[in-house]
Structures are given as structure tokens and as C-alpha cells.
Amino acid sequence: MNSLDNIFHALSDATRREILAMLIDGEKSINEIAKPFAMSLPAVSKHIKVLENAGLISRRKDRQSRLCNLHYSSFVEIDQYLAQFRRAWLKRHERISQ
């Protein structure tokens, strides 16, 4: 899969989108991420792995914890892809409005 396929696959799951939203406020440990979900820690770890493989988050080890944070360059890639559709929509909207 190319990177956009990986990204959109990762974004297709509501749990993974919630994890990304949690990370907007900053770095969190896997345990902090798992706390609000009614699933096992290994299940949450699998979601995190999908997000990491898509390049949406990165992990680092800090003493006893694994910390996750957003990896913003993938969001730039998403924005660049969607920008072409945004431009086309705006052009169409301008034609209709005139």
C-alpha cells in the first residue's frame, strides 16, 4: 500500500480517530490512551501500531512508558491530497453563485 492508502485505512476506524484526537493535546502514554476504551491493552496497542505504520503517530520510550505523539507530516500529506478537491469544489461553488 502507498502511504495515502495506509493513512486512510488507519483513519477508517473510529477508535483510531479517537486516539488521534486524544493526542492533539500532546504526548500520552499507551496506558493513558487505553484508559477510556473498553478493550484490552493489547487491542489498543494494535490500533496504535496501525497508526504508527501509517505515519500518523510516533512512539518513544521514556523510562518504563511508551509515549505516543502525532506525526504532523502525514497530516500535511492528507491536506495536500484533499486540497485538489477543495479547489475544485470552490471553483464549482463560485460558478454556481454567479
C-alpha atoms as an extended CHARMM CRD file, in Angstrom:
* protein
*
        98  EXT
         1         1  MET       CA              0.0000000000        0.0000000000        0.0000000000  PROA      1               0.0000000000
         2         2  ASN       CA              1.1610000000        3.5190000000       -0.6640000000  PROA      2               0.0000000000
         3         3  SER       CA              1.2420000000        5.9980000000        2.1830000000  PROA      3               0.0000000000
         4         4  LEU       CA             -2.1620000000        7.5700000000        1.4450000000  PROA      4               0.0000000000
         5         5  ASP       CA             -3.7430000000        4.1050000000        1.3770000000  PROA      5               0.0000000000
         6         6  ASN       CA             -2.1710000000        3.3650000000        4.7750000000  PROA      6               0.0000000000
         7         7  ILE       CA             -3.2980000000        6.7130000000        6.1420000000  PROA      7               0.0000000000
         8         8  PHE       CA             -6.8960000000        6.3760000000        5.0010000000  PROA      8               0.0000000000
         9         9  HSD       CA             -7.0110000000        2.7710000000        6.1900000000  PROA      9               0.0000000000
        10        10  ALA       CA             -5.8520000000        3.9440000000        9.6230000000  PROA      10              0.0000000000
        11        11  LEU       CA             -8.4190000000        6.7510000000        9.6350000000  PROA      11              0.0000000000
        12        12  SER       CA            -11.2500000000        4.3970000000        8.6720000000  PROA      12              0.0000000000
        13        13  ASP       CA            -11.5880000000        3.1550000000       12.2550000000  PROA      13              0.0000000000
        14        14  ALA       CA            -13.3990000000        5.2480000000       14.8910000000  PROA      14              0.0000000000
        15        15  THR       CA            -11.1370000000        4.0590000000       17.7210000000  PROA      15              0.0000000000
        16        16  ARG       CA             -8.0380000000        5.1520000000       15.8410000000  PROA      16              0.0000000000
        17        17  ARG       CA             -9.5960000000        8.5480000000       15.0910000000  PROA      17              0.0000000000
        18        18  GLU       CA            -10.3450000000        8.9240000000       18.8280000000  PROA      18              0.0000000000
        19        19  ILE       CA             -6.7280000000        8.0900000000       19.6460000000  PROA      19              0.0000000000
        20        20  LEU       CA             -5.5410000000       10.7770000000       17.2380000000  PROA      20              0.0000000000
        21        21  ALA       CA             -7.9300000000       13.2860000000       18.8210000000  PROA      21              0.0000000000
        22        22  MET       CA             -6.5350000000       12.4280000000       22.2590000000  PROA      22              0.0000000000
        23        23  LEU       CA             -3.0310000000       13.2090000000       21.0340000000  PROA      23              0.0000000000
        24        24  ILE       CA             -3.9320000000       16.7000000000       19.8110000000  PROA      24              0.0000000000
        25        25  ASP       CA             -3.3420000000       17.9340000000       23.3660000000  PROA      25              0.0000000000
        26        26  GLY       CA              0.1200000000       16.3920000000       23.4380000000  PROA      26              0.0000000000
        27        27  GLU       CA              2.0760000000       13.2570000000       24.1340000000  PROA      27              0.0000000000
        28        28  LYS       CA              0.3790000000       10.4350000000       26.0500000000  PROA      28              0.0000000000
        29        29  SER       CA              1.4420000000        7.0170000000       27.2900000000  PROA      29              0.0000000000
        30        30  ILE       CA             -0.1840000000        3.9150000000       25.8860000000  PROA      30              0.0000000000
        31        31  ASN       CA             -1.8000000000        3.3460000000       29.2990000000  PROA      31              0.0000000000
        32        32  GLU       CA             -3.3230000000        6.8450000000       29.2380000000  PROA      32              0.0000000000
        33        33  ILE       CA             -4.6020000000        6.2320000000       25.7240000000  PROA      33              0.0000000000
        34        34  ALA       CA             -6.0990000000        2.8650000000       26.6760000000  PROA      34              0.0000000000
        35        35  LYS       CA             -7.8950000000        4.1190000000       29.8010000000  PROA      35              0.0000000000
        36        36  PRO       CA            -11.1490000000        5.3640000000       28.1830000000  PROA      36              0.0000000000
        37        37  PHE       CA            -11.5780000000        2.3480000000       25.9080000000  PROA      37              0.0000000000
        38        38  ALA       CA            -13.4810000000       -0.8010000000       26.8410000000  PROA      38              0.0000000000
        39        39  MET       CA            -10.8460000000       -3.0590000000       25.3140000000  PROA      39              0.0000000000
        40        40  SER       CA             -7.6620000000       -4.7680000000       26.3580000000  PROA      40              0.0000000000
        41        41  LEU       CA             -4.2870000000       -3.0620000000       26.3300000000  PROA      41              0.0000000000
        42        42  PRO       CA             -3.0790000000       -5.4150000000       23.5280000000  PROA      42              0.0000000000
        43        43  ALA       CA             -6.1020000000       -4.3850000000       21.4180000000  PROA      43              0.0000000000
        44        44  VAL       CA             -5.2950000000       -0.6900000000       21.9160000000  PROA      44              0.0000000000
        45        45  SER       CA             -1.6470000000       -1.4350000000       21.1070000000  PROA      45              0.0000000000
        46        46  LYS       CA             -2.7370000000       -2.9400000000       17.7720000000  PROA      46              0.0000000000
        47        47  HSD       CA             -4.6070000000        0.2710000000       16.9230000000  PROA      47              0.0000000000
        48        48  ILE       CA             -1.5370000000        2.2820000000       17.8700000000  PROA      48              0.0000000000
        49        49  LYS       CA              0.6160000000        0.0750000000       15.6360000000  PROA      49              0.0000000000
        50        50  VAL       CA             -1.7040000000        0.7380000000       12.6560000000  PROA      50              0.0000000000
        51        51  LEU       CA             -1.4640000000        4.4890000000       13.2930000000  PROA      51              0.0000000000
        52        52  GLU       CA              2.3110000000        4.2560000000       13.6120000000  PROA      52              0.0000000000
        53        53  ASN       CA              2.6370000000        2.2090000000       10.4040000000  PROA      53              0.0000000000
        54        54  ALA       CA              0.5900000000        4.8490000000        8.5990000000  PROA      54              0.0000000000
        55        55  GLY       CA              2.9820000000        7.5250000000        9.8660000000  PROA      55              0.0000000000
        56        56  LEU       CA              0.2680000000        9.3480000000       11.8020000000  PROA      56              0.0000000000
        57        57  ILE       CA              1.9100000000        8.9000000000       15.1930000000  PROA      57              0.0000000000
        58        58  SER       CA              5.3200000000        8.0910000000       16.5500000000  PROA      58              0.0000000000
        59        59  ARG       CA              6.2950000000        6.3080000000       19.7440000000  PROA      59              0.0000000000
        60        60  ARG       CA              9.2480000000        6.7460000000       22.0110000000  PROA      60              0.0000000000
        61        61  LYS       CA             10.3260000000        5.0200000000       25.1690000000  PROA      61              0.0000000000
        62        62  ASP       CA             10.6150000000        7.0360000000       28.3460000000  PROA      62              0.0000000000
        63        63  ARG       CA             11.8640000000        5.0010000000       31.3010000000  PROA      63              0.0000000000
        64        64  GLN       CA              9.0640000000        2.4710000000       31.8380000000  PROA      64              0.0000000000
        65        65  SER       CA              6.4830000000        4.0040000000       29.4670000000  PROA      65              0.0000000000
        66        66  ARG       CA              5.9530000000        4.1350000000       25.7560000000  PROA      66              0.0000000000
        67        67  LEU       CA              4.8190000000        7.6160000000       24.7750000000  PROA      67              0.0000000000
        68        68  CYS       CA              2.8690000000        8.4330000000       21.6140000000  PROA      68              0.0000000000
        69        69  ASN       CA              2.5430000000       11.7230000000       19.7950000000  PROA      69              0.0000000000
        70        70  LEU       CA              1.2060000000       12.9890000000       16.4940000000  PROA      70              0.0000000000
        71        71  HSD       CA              3.4720000000       12.9340000000       13.4870000000  PROA      71              0.0000000000
        72        72  TYR       CA              2.3280000000       16.0280000000       11.6310000000  PROA      72              0.0000000000
        73        73  SER       CA              3.9720000000       15.4370000000        8.2450000000  PROA      73              0.0000000000
        74        74  SER       CA              1.3860000000       12.7770000000        7.3920000000  PROA      74              0.0000000000
        75        75  PHE       CA             -1.3730000000       15.2870000000        8.0580000000  PROA      75              0.0000000000
        76        76  VAL       CA              0.3010000000       17.6380000000        5.5760000000  PROA      76              0.0000000000
        77        77  GLU       CA              0.1500000000       14.8250000000        3.0150000000  PROA      77              0.0000000000
        78        78  ILE       CA             -3.5850000000       14.3630000000        3.6890000000  PROA      78              0.0000000000
        79        79  ASP       CA             -4.1650000000       18.1080000000        3.3840000000  PROA      79              0.0000000000
        80        80  GLN       CA             -2.2890000000       18.2860000000        0.0800000000  PROA      80              0.0000000000
        81        81  TYR       CA             -4.3430000000       15.4130000000       -1.3020000000  PROA      81              0.0000000000
        82        82  LEU       CA             -7.6430000000       16.9650000000       -0.1890000000  PROA      82              0.0000000000
        83        83  ALA       CA             -6.6340000000       20.4480000000       -1.3930000000  PROA      83              0.0000000000
        84        84  GLN       CA             -7.2210000000       19.4830000000       -5.0240000000  PROA      84              0.0000000000
        85        85  PHE       CA            -10.8220000000       18.5570000000       -4.1930000000  PROA      85              0.0000000000
        86        86  ARG       CA            -11.2450000000       21.7190000000       -2.1190000000  PROA      86              0.0000000000
        87        87  ARG       CA            -10.0540000000       23.8550000000       -5.0520000000  PROA      87              0.0000000000
        88        88  ALA       CA            -12.4110000000       22.0730000000       -7.4790000000  PROA      88              0.0000000000
        89        89  TRP       CA            -15.3370000000       22.4650000000       -5.0760000000  PROA      89              0.0000000000
        90        90  LEU       CA            -14.6250000000       26.1790000000       -4.5580000000  PROA      90              0.0000000000
        91        91  LYS       CA            -14.4220000000       26.7520000000       -8.3360000000  PROA      91              0.0000000000
        92        92  ARG       CA            -17.7200000000       24.9680000000       -8.8280000000  PROA      92              0.0000000000
        93        93  HSD       CA            -19.2860000000       26.8920000000       -5.9480000000  PROA      93              0.0000000000
        94        94  GLU       CA            -18.1090000000       30.1980000000       -7.4760000000  PROA      94              0.0000000000
        95        95  ARG       CA            -19.6420000000       29.2890000000      -10.8700000000  PROA      95              0.0000000000
        96        96  ILE       CA            -22.9670000000       28.3500000000       -9.2570000000  PROA      96              0.0000000000
        97        97  SER       CA            -23.0300000000       31.5080000000       -7.1230000000  PROA      97              0.0000000000
        98        98  GLN       CA            -22.5900000000       33.8660000000      -10.0700000000  PROA      98              0.0000000000
